[in-house]
Amino acid sequence: MKPSAYLETTIISYLTAWPSRDLVTVADQEITRRWWESHRDEFDMYVSQPVVEEISAGDLGAAQRRLEALQGIPQLATTAEVNSLAKALFNGVPLPPRAQTDALHIAFAAVHGMNYLVTWNCSHIANAALRKQIEKICRDAGYEPPIICTPRELLENDDDNT
């Protein structure tokens, strides 16, 4: 059985975006594409309705590319448990008001038993300073937290990773 991976919005965005002018971002985009092309079949991948809503916003052409990348990737169900855990995460982790959806992404992954939550959101999700609080809140609610990581971390043992 393959490990499961919840794809947060930034993964689809980095995968389909035009190369950034920022050197760090363009490197992350390339890593995302490399992971997608060479390792995505190693995972059962999932998204949620908030991911679909976020990638549908903005430029119509870009939104279409993002939606096309999701073809065949199942959506996890929105449940009372997801909403309850998201509320607990939002209230228990120091997140700014604009980060409510970030708490939802973590909740979807935890409630649905995902092995990984893959993201480039290092401010509110893949943030080492917040990790212990996120994991404690998930466990206190009865859920094993996913391993929150970037595609770079999933490529660390890849011989082609630079």
C-alpha positions in Angstrom: 0.0 0.0 0.0 1.3 3.4 -1.0 1.6 6.2 1.6 -1.1 8.9 1.3 -0.3 12.5 0.7 -2.6 15.5 1.1 -1.6 18.2 -1.4 -2.0 21.7 -0.1 -2.7 24.5 -2.6 0.9 25.7 -2.9 1.9 22.4 -4.5 -0.5 22.7 -7.4 0.3 26.4 -7.7 4.1 25.9 -7.9 3.6 23.0 -10.3 1.7 25.0 -12.9 2.9 28.5 -12.4 5.2 30.4 -14.8 8.7 30.5 -13.4 9.0 33.1 -10.7 11.5 36.0 -10.8 12.5 35.1 -7.2 15.4 32.6 -7.3 14.3 30.7 -4.2 10.7 30.4 -5.5 11.9 29.3 -9.0 14.0 26.6 -7.3 11.0 25.4 -5.3 8.9 25.3 -8.5 11.5 23.2 -10.2 11.7 20.8 -7.2 7.9 20.6 -7.2 7.9 19.7 -10.9 10.7 17.1 -10.4 8.9 15.5 -7.5 5.6 15.5 -9.5 7.2 13.9 -12.5 9.4 11.3 -10.8 7.7 10.5 -7.5 4.0 11.2 -7.5 3.2 7.6 -8.4 4.7 6.5 -5.1 1.8 8.2 -3.3 -2.0 8.0 -3.1 -2.6 11.7 -3.4 -5.6 13.7 -2.2 -6.9 17.3 -2.0 -9.9 19.0 -0.4 -12.6 21.4 -1.4 -10.6 24.3 0.0 -7.7 23.4 -2.3 -10.1 23.3 -5.3 -11.6 26.7 -4.3 -8.1 28.3 -3.8 -6.7 27.1 -7.1 -9.9 28.1 -9.0 -9.3 31.8 -8.0 -7.4 34.4 -10.0 -6.4 34.4 -13.6 -8.7 32.1 -15.7 -5.9 30.5 -17.7 -3.8 29.8 -14.6 -6.8 28.5 -12.8 -7.5 26.1 -15.7 -3.9 24.8 -15.6 -4.2 24.2 -11.9 -7.5 22.4 -12.2 -6.2 20.2 -15.0 -3.3 19.2 -12.8 -5.8 17.8 -10.3 -7.5 15.5 -12.8 -7.8 12.0 -11.2 -6.9 13.2 -7.6 -9.7 12.4 -5.2 -11.2 15.0 -2.9 -11.4 14.3 0.8 -14.8 14.8 2.4 -15.6 17.8 4.5 -16.9 16.5 7.8 -17.9 17.9 11.2 -14.6 16.3 12.6 -12.5 18.2 10.0 -14.3 21.5 10.9 -13.9 20.8 14.7 -10.2 20.0 14.4 -9.6 23.1 12.2 -11.3 25.3 14.8 -9.1 23.7 17.6 -6.0 24.3 15.5 -6.9 27.8 14.6 -7.6 28.6 18.3 -4.6 26.7 19.7 -1.8 27.6 17.3 -0.8 31.2 16.9 -2.1 31.8 13.4 -3.2 35.1 11.9 -6.9 35.5 10.9 -6.0 35.0 7.2 -4.7 31.5 8.0 -8.0 29.8 8.8 -7.8 27.8 5.6 -4.3 26.7 6.6 -5.8 25.2 9.8 -8.4 23.4 7.5 -5.6 21.9 5.4 -4.0 20.4 8.5 -7.3 19.2 9.8 -8.2 17.5 6.5 -4.9 15.6 6.4 -5.1 14.5 10.1 -8.8 13.5 10.2 -8.5 11.5 7.0 -5.3 9.7 8.2 -2.9 11.1 5.6 0.7 10.0 6.0 2.0 13.3 4.6 0.8 16.9 4.1 2.9 18.3 1.3 3.1 22.1 1.2 5.3 25.1 0.4 3.5 27.1 3.1 6.3 27.4 5.6 4.7 30.3 7.4 1.7 28.6 8.9 1.9 24.9 8.0 5.4 23.5 7.5 6.8 25.7 10.3 9.1 24.0 12.8 8.1 26.5 15.5 4.5 25.5 15.2 4.9 21.8 14.6 4.8 20.7 18.3 1.6 22.6 18.9 0.0 21.3 15.7 0.9 17.7 16.6 -0.3 18.1 20.2 -3.7 19.5 19.2 -4.2 16.7 16.6 -3.3 14.0 19.1 -5.4 15.5 21.9 -8.3 15.3 19.4 -7.6 11.7 18.7 -5.8 12.0 15.4 -2.3 11.1 14.4 -0.8 14.2 12.7 0.5 13.8 9.2 4.2 14.4 8.5 4.2 18.0 7.2 6.9 18.5 4.6 7.9 20.1 1.3 8.6 18.3 -1.9 12.3 19.0 -1.2 12.2 16.9 1.9 10.5 14.1 -0.1 13.4 14.3 -2.7 16.2 14.3 -0.1 17.2 10.7 -0.9 16.9 11.2 -4.6 20.3 10.9 -6.4 19.3 13.7 -8.8 18.4 16.2 -6.1 20.7 19.1 -6.0 
